[in-house]
Amino acid sequence: MTVAVCAGLFGGCGKSSDAHAPDPITQPEAQAGVFQRTCERVNSLIASKDFVQAQKTLDVLKGYKLTAEQQQLVNKIQAQIPKAN
């Protein structure tokens, strides 16, 4: 179920990538929404101790230009994910 939810969140539930969804990289208001949902998803995965998926989900934000405040939040969340051995 985790994969299906994540795929739906980031994959547009099977819709074509040609859909008129806002580009979170070029539209700050869209990025803010995606950022918020991604952080909520990562926190949920951490709570369920699915650290591998939490890291993969958090890695989605690497392609975004984050504000200083957003980067601080990412760093805080990252600190909750144990390092892989």
C-alpha positions in Angstrom: 0.0 0.0 0.0 2.9 2.4 0.8 4.2 2.1 -2.8 0.7 2.7 -4.2 0.1 5.8 -2.1 3.5 7.2 -3.0 3.0 6.4 -6.6 -0.3 8.2 -6.5 1.2 11.2 -4.8 4.0 11.7 -7.2 2.8 9.9 -10.3 -0.5 11.6 -10.8 -2.5 8.4 -10.3 -1.7 7.1 -13.7 -2.5 10.2 -15.6 -0.3 11.3 -18.5 2.6 13.6 -17.8 1.1 15.9 -20.4 -1.7 16.8 -18.0 -1.9 20.4 -17.1 -0.5 20.0 -13.6 1.6 22.9 -12.3 5.4 22.4 -12.5 6.6 22.6 -8.9 10.1 23.7 -10.0 9.0 26.8 -11.9 5.8 27.7 -10.0 6.6 28.5 -6.3 3.0 28.1 -5.1 2.8 24.6 -6.6 6.2 23.8 -5.0 4.9 24.9 -1.6 2.0 22.4 -1.9 4.2 19.6 -3.1 6.8 20.4 -0.4 4.1 20.3 2.3 2.6 17.0 1.2 6.1 15.5 0.8 7.1 16.4 4.3 3.9 15.1 5.7 4.4 11.8 3.8 8.0 11.5 5.1 6.9 12.1 8.6 4.3 9.4 8.3 6.8 7.0 6.9 9.2 7.8 9.7 6.4 7.2 12.3 5.8 3.7 10.7 9.6 3.1 10.7 9.8 2.7 6.9 13.1 4.6 6.8 14.1 3.4 3.3 10.9 4.8 1.7 11.1 7.9 3.9 14.6 8.6 2.5 13.5 8.0 -1.1 10.5 10.3 -0.6 12.7 13.0 1.0 15.1 12.7 -1.9 12.4 14.0 -4.2 13.0 17.5 -2.8 16.7 17.5 -3.9 15.6 18.8 -7.3 13.8 21.8 -5.9 15.1 25.2 -5.0 14.2 25.4 -1.4 13.9 28.5 0.8 16.2 28.7 3.9 13.2 27.8 6.1 12.3 24.8 3.9 15.9 23.6 3.9 15.9 23.8 7.7 12.8 21.7 7.9 14.3 19.1 5.5 17.5 19.0 7.6 15.3 18.4 10.7 13.4 15.6 9.1 16.6 14.1 7.6 18.0 13.9 11.1 15.2 11.6 12.1 16.1 9.0 9.5 18.8 6.6 10.7 21.9 6.4 8.5 22.2 3.2 6.4 25.0 0.9 7.5 
